[in-house]
């Protein structure tokens, strides 16, 4: 007689197959969904079946993150982690305590600081020199686009007032031309290249730490948005393969292999094809390629159609010329890779859409996507919809928090500001939505992200947005989406972007039992309380990987 391993009942089950696809019970056997709703679930009850009474709680498919950096996030949590605070004094206290607690460490490494707590948005080396003068201190900003270093780190890197800015980067200087300790984009390489790289054990510990943390937030799958030697992060490809081979990768992971725009395109494509062939192990697959097209607006490196406000003719940086981008995209598409393009400024977005518009429409089931899309002109949103390009968005950013208000909006003209995080415009134009976090740039909590997507204001307990403006004044409220759209973008939408929707993203017969249980129904919860919802249980393939109890 057939019998389920686990039955959940007496709650609300949302399968996410449609807007109102509700049930009250689900049965799981051998890691798969075998029945949904009564009386079908009742027929699977056996002597050994574990019966779980939801007691009115809410069950839905596991959340997925379509753009994340778990190696960097895990390393940050294991090092000097500044991500849980938003105050200059707290940063300095935490750095000082970490330095004191790690006296034998040859350097102090960490991440997570926000620029808006410093004068003019840029931290100074003198603050770190007061903590440590004999060891390098190198701290990545929360967005990964800058490094804060002390004088010892600058001296070891040979950075002086006479050092030229490297291609693709900038050494921030004071009024006298002296380096301040803030290194932007590729200028950060000058100091980070001198640090000992993480060992294989370090990378494995970081990924396992990240996996535990993400499971606690209900995340059962993700797309690692930079697998390779990229963005000052270690290459986790072999570690993923090893964890998957040993059954230790409980999350389902899609790798977006890093495209190095300085390498020979033909040789690089051959390496990526080899990696894809090697990367199909257990819960790991390497089916996408990540292209970084520009930087970010906060440091004037996002590529814009019109100049930044009060910055002369500065329109940011484009790391790949349009003609070269079109060639790369065409080659990747021809080899059946999913192309994942970082585009923040509206010029970068237009270049990305232009390149994807040339891809033949009959090339099969591609999952090409543009991520970030901070600023987008409506005609480009319409073209994205017509082409079926996935909009990979980070909803937590769409609020008037101190970072946005003090370090980004001053550089944007009014015309640029009104096209800011245009979620509803993009959705209405027909682009599939996939939500993500870019963690450790920002919190990976999907319920926090859903809260901001719906309210366009900050979660009530977010340490980076506790001010009144963040909490009460919505950013372009007409660009909000509703609760279902937000949850769908974190489930079936992200699953499609991750090329995992054949087995995950919805609760359907024969699909993997990747599920989460929430303490309340988000559809019935007031929108201002969405971020208060808590994950009670996370299961992957029918096995619990997190339980609040």
C-alpha positions in Angstrom: 0.0 0.0 0.0 1.3 3.4 -0.9 1.9 5.9 1.9 3.3 9.4 2.1 6.4 10.2 4.2 4.9 13.5 5.3 1.5 15.1 5.2 0.8 18.8 6.0 -2.8 19.7 6.7 -5.1 22.2 8.5 -3.5 25.3 7.0 -3.5 27.3 3.8 -1.5 25.9 0.9 -0.7 28.2 -2.0 0.7 26.3 -5.0 1.6 29.5 -6.9 0.3 28.0 -10.1 -2.1 30.9 -10.4 -3.1 33.9 -8.4 -5.8 32.0 -6.4 -4.5 28.4 -6.4 -5.3 27.5 -2.8 -5.6 24.3 -1.0 -5.4 23.0 2.6 -3.2 19.9 2.5 -0.2 18.4 0.7 1.4 15.0 0.7 5.1 14.2 0.2 6.8 11.0 -0.7 10.5 10.4 -1.7 11.1 14.1 -1.9 8.2 14.8 -4.3 4.7 16.2 -4.2 2.3 13.3 -4.6 -1.0 14.8 -3.6 -2.6 18.2 -3.0 -5.9 18.8 -1.3 -8.4 16.5 0.2 -9.4 13.8 -0.3 -6.3 13.0 -2.4 -4.0 13.7 0.5 -6.0 11.5 2.9 -5.5 8.5 0.6 -1.7 8.8 1.1 -1.9 8.4 4.9 -0.2 5.4 6.3 1.2 4.1 9.6 4.6 5.6 9.1 3.4 8.9 7.7 4.4 12.0 9.7 1.3 14.1 10.0 2.1 17.8 10.5 -0.7 20.1 11.7 -0.2 23.5 10.2 -2.6 25.0 12.8 -3.6 27.7 10.4 -0.1 28.5 9.1 0.7 29.2 5.5 2.6 26.8 3.2 4.0 27.7 -0.3 6.9 26.8 -2.6 10.4 27.6 -1.3 11.7 31.1 -2.1 14.5 31.4 -4.6 17.0 34.2 -5.2 17.8 34.9 -8.8 21.0 37.0 -8.2 23.1 36.5 -5.1 26.8 36.2 -4.0 26.8 33.6 -1.2 30.5 33.1 -1.1 31.0 36.8 -0.3 28.0 36.8 2.0 29.3 33.8 3.9 32.9 35.1 4.1 31.5 38.4 5.4 29.6 36.7 8.2 32.8 34.8 9.2 34.9 37.9 9.2 34.4 41.5 10.4 30.8 41.7 9.6 29.4 45.3 9.5 26.1 44.4 7.8 23.9 44.5 10.8 24.6 48.1 11.8 24.3 51.5 10.3 26.3 54.0 12.3 29.9 55.2 12.1 30.6 54.7 15.8 29.2 51.2 15.7 31.4 50.4 12.7 34.5 51.6 14.4 33.7 49.7 17.6 33.1 46.5 15.7 36.3 46.9 13.7 38.3 47.6 16.9 36.7 44.6 18.7 37.5 42.3 15.7 41.1 43.5 15.6 41.5 43.0 19.3 39.9 39.5 19.1 42.1 38.4 16.2 45.6 39.6 17.2 47.4 37.0 15.1 45.5 37.7 11.8 47.9 39.3 9.3 45.2 41.6 8.1 41.7 42.8 9.1 39.2 42.0 6.4 35.5 42.6 6.4 32.5 44.1 4.6 29.1 45.7 5.0 29.6 49.4 5.6 27.3 52.1 4.2 28.8 55.3 2.9 26.0 57.7 3.9 27.2 57.7 7.6 30.4 59.4 6.5 30.9 63.0 5.4 30.3 63.3 1.6 29.6 59.6 1.6 33.3 58.6 1.7 35.1 57.1 4.7 38.6 58.2 5.5 41.8 56.1 6.3 42.4 58.1 9.4 39.5 56.5 11.2 41.0 53.1 10.6 44.6 54.3 11.4 43.4 55.1 14.9 42.5 51.4 15.3 45.4 49.7 13.6 48.6 51.1 12.1 50.7 47.9 11.6 48.3 45.6 9.8 46.3 46.3 6.6 42.6 46.9 7.1 40.6 46.3 4.0 36.8 46.6 4.2 34.4 46.2 1.3 31.4 48.4 1.1 28.0 46.8 1.4 27.4 47.1 -2.4 30.8 45.6 -3.3 31.8 48.6 -5.5 34.3 50.2 -3.1 36.9 49.4 -0.5 37.8 51.4 2.7 41.5 50.9 3.6 43.9 52.2 6.2 47.3 53.8 5.5 49.2 50.6 6.0 47.1 48.9 3.2 47.7 51.9 0.9 51.4 51.9 1.7 51.8 48.2 1.0 50.0 48.7 -2.3 52.2 51.6 -3.2 49.3 54.0 -3.5 50.4 57.7 -3.3 49.2 61.0 -4.6 51.1 60.2 -7.8 49.4 56.9 -8.5 47.2 57.1 -11.5 43.6 55.8 -11.5 43.5 52.4 -13.0 41.2 51.6 -15.9 37.7 51.0 -14.6 38.4 52.5 -11.2 39.1 55.6 -9.2 41.3 56.4 -6.2 39.3 58.9 -4.1 41.4 61.9 -3.1 41.1 64.9 -0.7 41.3 68.5 -1.7 45.1 68.3 -1.6 45.2 65.2 -3.9 46.1 62.7 -1.2 44.4 59.3 -1.3 41.7 59.1 1.4 41.6 55.4 1.7 38.4 55.0 -0.4 39.1 52.9 -3.6 36.3 52.7 -6.1 35.6 49.8 -8.5 38.8 48.4 -10.0 41.0 50.6 -7.9 40.1 48.3 -5.0 42.2 45.6 -6.8 45.4 47.6 -5.8 45.0 46.5 -2.2 42.9 43.4 -2.4 45.4 41.7 -4.8 47.9 41.9 -2.0 45.8 40.0 0.5 46.1 36.2 0.9 43.2 34.6 -1.0 40.7 32.5 0.9 41.7 28.9 1.1 39.6 26.0 -0.3 38.5 25.4 3.3 37.6 29.1 3.8 35.4 29.0 0.6 33.7 25.8 1.7 33.0 27.2 5.2 31.6 30.4 3.7 29.2 28.5 1.3 28.0 26.3 4.1 27.5 29.3 6.4 25.6 31.1 3.6 23.5 28.0 2.9 22.4 27.7 6.6 21.5 31.4 6.7 19.6 31.4 3.4 17.6 28.3 4.4 16.6 30.1 7.6 15.0 32.8 5.4 13.1 30.2 3.4 15.4 30.2 0.4 15.8 26.8 -1.2 17.6 27.7 -4.4 19.6 30.5 -5.9 21.6 31.8 -8.8 25.2 32.6 -7.9 25.7 35.7 -10.0 29.5 35.6 -10.4 31.1 32.2 -10.4 34.7 32.7 -11.4 37.5 35.1 -10.6 35.2 38.0 -10.3 34.6 41.2 -8.2 37.3 40.4 -5.7 35.5 37.2 -4.8 37.1 33.7 -4.9 36.1 31.3 -7.5 33.6 28.9 -5.9 33.1 26.6 -8.9 35.2 23.6 -7.6 33.7 24.1 -4.1 30.2 23.9 -5.4 31.1 20.7 -7.3 32.7 19.2 -4.3 29.7 20.0 -2.0 27.3 18.7 -4.6 29.2 15.5 -5.1 29.2 14.9 -1.4 25.5 15.6 -0.9 26.3 18.7 1.2 24.7 21.2 -1.2 21.2 21.0 0.0 20.1 24.1 -1.9 19.6 23.9 -5.7 22.2 26.2 -7.2 22.6 27.7 -10.7 25.9 29.2 -11.5 26.2 32.3 -13.7 29.8 31.9 -14.9 31.8 35.1 -15.0 32.5 36.8 -18.3 35.9 38.5 -18.2 35.7 41.3 -20.8 39.5 41.6 -20.8 40.1 38.0 -21.9 40.2 36.7 -25.4 36.5 35.9 -26.3 37.1 32.7 -28.2 39.4 31.2 -25.6 37.0 32.3 -22.8 34.0 30.8 -24.5 35.8 27.4 -24.8 36.6 27.6 -21.0 32.9 28.3 -20.2 31.7 25.4 -22.3 34.1 23.1 -20.5 32.9 24.4 -17.1 29.3 23.9 -18.1 30.0 20.3 -19.0 31.8 19.8 -15.6 29.1 21.7 -13.6 26.2 19.3 -13.8 26.5 17.5 -10.5 23.6 16.9 -8.0 22.0 20.1 -7.0 24.5 22.2 -9.0 24.3 23.4 -12.6 26.3 25.9 -14.6 23.9 27.1 -17.3 24.3 30.9 -17.3 27.0 33.5 -18.0 27.2 36.8 -16.1 28.2 40.0 -18.0 28.9 43.1 -16.0 28.1 46.1 -18.3 28.4 49.1 -15.9 28.9 50.1 -12.3 26.5 51.8 -9.9 25.1 55.3 -9.8 26.2 56.0 -6.2 29.9 56.3 -7.4 29.0 57.7 -10.8 29.9 54.5 -12.7 26.4 53.5 -13.8 26.2 54.1 -17.5 23.6 56.9 -18.2 22.0 58.3 -21.4 22.3 61.8 -20.0 25.0 63.2 -17.7 24.7 63.0 -14.0 23.3 66.0 -12.2 25.9 68.7 -11.6 28.7 66.4 -12.9 29.6 68.1 -16.2 29.4 65.6 -19.0 30.0 62.6 -16.8 27.7 59.7 -18.0 29.4 57.0 -16.0 31.3 54.0 -17.3 30.5 51.2 -19.8 32.8 48.2 -19.4 32.0 46.7 -22.8 31.4 48.7 -26.0 28.0 48.0 -27.7 29.5 46.3 -30.7 31.6 43.9 -28.5 28.6 43.3 -26.3 26.4 42.3 -29.3 29.1 39.8 -30.4 29.5 38.3 -27.0 25.7 37.9 -26.5 25.3 36.3 -29.9 28.1 33.8 -29.2 26.7 32.8 -25.8 23.2 32.5 -27.2 24.5 30.3 -30.0 26.0 28.0 -27.4 22.7 27.9 -25.5 23.9 29.8 -22.4 21.4 31.9 -20.5 22.8 35.5 -20.6 22.7 37.4 -17.3 23.6 41.1 -17.8 24.3 43.6 -15.0 22.9 46.9 -16.2 22.2 49.7 -13.7 22.1 53.0 -15.7 19.5 53.6 -18.5 22.3 53.6 -21.1 23.6 50.2 -20.0 20.0 48.9 -20.0 19.5 50.1 -23.6 22.8 48.5 -24.7 21.7 45.3 -23.0 18.3 45.3 -24.7 19.9 46.2 -28.0 22.2 43.2 -27.8 19.5 40.8 -26.8 17.1 42.1 -29.5 19.5 40.6 -32.1 19.2 37.1 -30.7 17.1 34.9 -33.0 13.7 34.3 -31.5 13.6 30.6 -32.7 16.7 29.6 -30.7 14.8 27.6 -28.2 14.0 28.1 -24.5 16.5 30.8 -23.4 16.3 32.5 -20.0 18.2 35.8 -20.9 17.8 38.4 -18.2 18.9 41.9 -17.3 19.6 42.5 -13.6 19.3 45.6 -11.5 17.6 48.0 -14.0 17.9 50.9 -11.5 17.0 53.4 -14.2 15.0 52.4 -17.3 13.3 54.4 -20.0 9.8 53.2 -20.8 10.5 52.4 -24.5 13.2 50.0 -23.3 10.8 48.4 -20.8 8.3 47.8 -23.6 11.1 46.3 -25.8 12.0 44.0 -22.9 8.5 42.8 -22.6 8.2 42.2 -26.4 11.4 40.2 -26.3 10.5 38.2 -23.2 13.6 39.3 -21.4 13.5 38.5 -17.7 13.7 41.5 -15.3 15.9 40.4 -12.4 15.1 42.9 -9.7 16.3 43.6 -6.2 13.1 45.0 -4.6 14.7 45.9 -1.2 16.4 48.8 -2.9 13.2 50.6 -3.9 12.7 52.8 -0.9 13.8 56.3 0.2 16.4 55.1 2.7 19.4 57.2 3.7 21.7 55.6 1.2 19.5 56.4 -1.7 18.7 59.9 -0.5 22.2 61.0 0.4 24.5 59.1 -2.0 22.4 58.5 -5.1 19.5 60.9 -5.6 21.8 64.0 -5.5 23.5 62.7 -8.7 20.3 62.0 -10.6 18.3 64.6 -12.5 14.6 64.7 -12.0 14.0 63.0 -15.3 16.3 60.2 -14.2 14.7 59.9 -10.8 11.2 59.3 -12.2 12.3 56.2 -13.9 13.7 54.7 -10.7 13.1 51.0 -9.9 10.1 50.9 -12.3 8.7 47.6 -11.2 5.1 48.1 -12.3 6.1 49.7 -15.6 8.3 46.7 -16.4 5.6 44.2 -15.3 2.9 45.9 -17.3 5.2 45.9 -20.3 5.2 42.1 -20.2 8.6 41.2 -18.8 8.7 38.2 -16.5 9.7 39.3 -13.0 12.4 37.5 -11.0 13.3 38.9 -7.6 16.7 38.6 -5.9 18.8 40.4 -3.3 22.4 40.7 -4.5 23.4 39.7 -1.0 25.7 40.8 0.7 24.9 44.1 -1.0 21.6 44.0 0.9 19.6 41.6 3.1 18.6 38.4 1.3 15.3 38.1 3.3 12.5 37.6 0.7 9.8 38.8 3.1 11.7 42.1 3.5 12.0 42.3 -0.3 8.3 41.6 -0.7 7.5 44.2 1.8 9.4 46.9 -0.1 8.0 45.8 -3.5 4.5 46.2 -2.2 4.9 49.3 0.0 7.9 51.0 -1.5 8.9 51.8 2.1 11.4 50.0 4.4 10.8 47.0 6.7 10.2 48.2 10.2 13.3 46.5 11.7 15.8 47.1 8.9 18.8 48.7 10.6 19.7 50.6 7.4 16.3 52.3 7.2 14.9 53.2 10.6 14.3 56.9 9.9 10.9 58.3 9.3 11.3 59.0 5.6 12.3 55.4 4.9 9.4 54.0 6.9 6.6 56.3 5.8 7.3 58.0 2.5 7.1 55.6 -0.5 9.4 55.9 -3.4 7.3 56.3 -6.6 4.3 54.4 -5.1 2.8 54.0 -8.6 5.7 51.6 -9.3 4.6 49.1 -6.6 3.4 45.6 -7.2 0.9 43.6 -5.2 1.6 40.8 -2.7 1.0 38.0 -5.2 3.3 39.5 -7.8 6.0 39.8 -5.2 5.7 36.2 -4.0 5.5 34.9 -7.5 8.7 36.7 -8.4 10.4 35.0 -5.4 9.0 31.6 -6.4 8.0 30.6 -9.9 9.6 33.8 -11.4 13.0 33.2 -9.8 12.8 29.5 -10.5 12.4 30.3 -14.2 15.3 32.7 -14.1 17.3 30.0 -12.4 16.2 27.3 -15.0 14.8 25.3 -12.1 11.1 25.7 -12.9 10.7 22.2 -14.3 11.0 20.8 -10.8 10.5 23.8 -8.4 8.8 27.2 -8.1 5.3 25.8 -7.8 3.6 23.0 -5.9 2.5 20.4 -8.5 2.3 16.7 -8.6 5.7 15.2 -9.3 7.7 18.4 -8.5 10.3 18.5 -5.8 9.0 19.1 -2.3 10.9 22.3 -1.8 8.5 24.1 0.6 8.3 26.7 3.3 5.9 27.3 6.1 5.2 30.9 7.2 3.6 31.8 10.6 0.7 33.7 8.8 -0.9 34.2 5.5 0.8 37.0 3.6 -2.3 37.6 1.4 -4.3 38.4 4.5 -1.6 40.3 6.4 -1.7 44.1 6.2 0.9 45.2 3.7 2.8 47.2 6.3 3.3 44.0 8.3 4.7 41.8 5.5 8.2 42.1 6.8 7.1 40.8 10.2 6.1 37.4 8.8 8.5 34.6 10.0 9.6 31.4 8.3 8.8 28.4 10.5 10.1 25.6 8.4 12.2 25.1 5.2 12.3 21.8 3.3 14.2 20.8 0.3 13.3 17.5 -1.5 11.0 16.7 1.4 13.8 17.0 4.1 13.9 19.8 6.7 16.9 22.0 6.3 15.7 24.7 8.7 13.2 24.7 11.6 12.5 27.6 13.9 11.8 25.2 16.8 
